[in-house]
Amino acid sequence: MTSTKAQGDTVALLRNGAFCRLWLTSGSSFAALSAYLLFEQWYVVRELQHPSALGIVMAATVISRLMLMSVGGVMVDRLGGSRVATWSAMSRFFVVLAMIACLNANVLTLGALLVFGVLYGACDAFFTPSINSLAPRLVPDEQLRSANAALQTASQGGMILGPLVGAALLTVSFAAVLLAVAGLLALAVLSVLWLRDPRQTHEEQASGFWSELTSGWRQLKHVEGAWENLGIIVAVNFLFFGPLLMGVPILIAEDASARPSQLGILQGAYAAGMIGGAAAAALVGERPWLIRALLPALGLGLVGVGMATHPWQIALMAAMGVASSVINVLIITCIQRAASPEITGRVMAVVSITSTGTVPVSYAVLGALLGSGLSIAPLIVTAGGLVFVIGAVFLVAGTLSRTRGAADA
């Protein structure tokens, strides 16, 4: 029954021209972001030969993106998601064109790259809240989970496609990579340019901008389950994604017999698992308890990656990709449904800030621990164990809450 409904939702989404344009916008924008980050990494290390400055350049992009997400949420609620998404993609397009001009003039120095990184991150900050606010307005409520699963597939597909295209074009020139980024952003602009969010009304705002800027956090108390879901997001991003994204490459590099292709296989297995998980999320139905049930499994998977040999690591990475994708889709859907339409942009901006801001902190803590002389494998195992414990606490607490609710009824 659930499978039949999911198939019906998929057909309905394919017939929804506005949602298809949103899907294409999301995929092309995330592909552009991942290709841009690849360009930054290789340009700093290979062209500028400043590998020690790579962290600063990437931090400039991430931090500016993080700091302006709340502003993006307010602008989405004031102006509408389609307008803000169009502006975000178009402004990044012009930033990349300016970078191409500087590259051709041989003036794309480290300082210039820092400035462009800040500008790109600042413009990109407005995109995620706009996309997450548009989905509930373009599809009926009963199709929202399937829509979020499709958007998750688009974003993950884009994050895979971008580096593949960028890596291939790096053999041609750095300018070729930036031209590809500009082309992807142009596609995003064309896809979202005439998109209208039909259920959004833009009335005169009675409150001030600063009040609206902080209201996303205040409104969370009116969104059922929001704080619990944000707690899960913090735990997953700090204890899981940080050790996974930073730790696995180090773990492979520490093995003298490992080949570089092994890292690519592991990353590909995780990405493929995430795409599969997004598809699975559309089939599982309304099961919020599944979020709590998958958290301990996610922790055990990370423990296994820190202890297992390479063939088992591939299977574990794919399984964790499925689990993390299902958790993400279900959490986003729960928050979108619980938030009132007039504050969706601000609430989703808070979600984006929580998830985006936690990972760099995890990187910093992990780097400090490695600098103190600890090896990566025990750190990955410890982080996985903590995810398991936290997930078990959420699972038991949720079970007790449902039991008390059933008894009261």
Secondary structure, DSSP 8 states (H G I E B T S, - for coil): -HHHHHHHHHHHHHH-HHHHHHHHHHHHHHHHHHHHHHHHHHIIIIIS--GGGHHHHHHHHHHHHHHTHHHHHHHHHHH-HHHHHHHHHHHHHHHHHHHHHHHHTT---HHHHHHHHHHHHHHHTTHHHHHHHHHHHHS-GGGHHHHHHHHHHHHHHHHHHHHHHHHHHHTT-HHHHHHHHHHHHHHHHHHHTT---TT-------S-HHHHHHHHHHGGGGSTTHHHHHHHHHHHIIIIIHIIIIIHHHHHHT-TT--HHHHHHHHHHHHHHHHHHHHHHTTS-S-THHHHHHHHHHHHHHHHHHHS-HHHHHHHHHHHHHHHHHHHHHHHHHHHHHS-GGGHHHHHHHHHHHHHHHHHHHHHHHHHHHHTT--HHHHHHHHHHHHHHHHHHHHHHHHHHHHHHHHH-
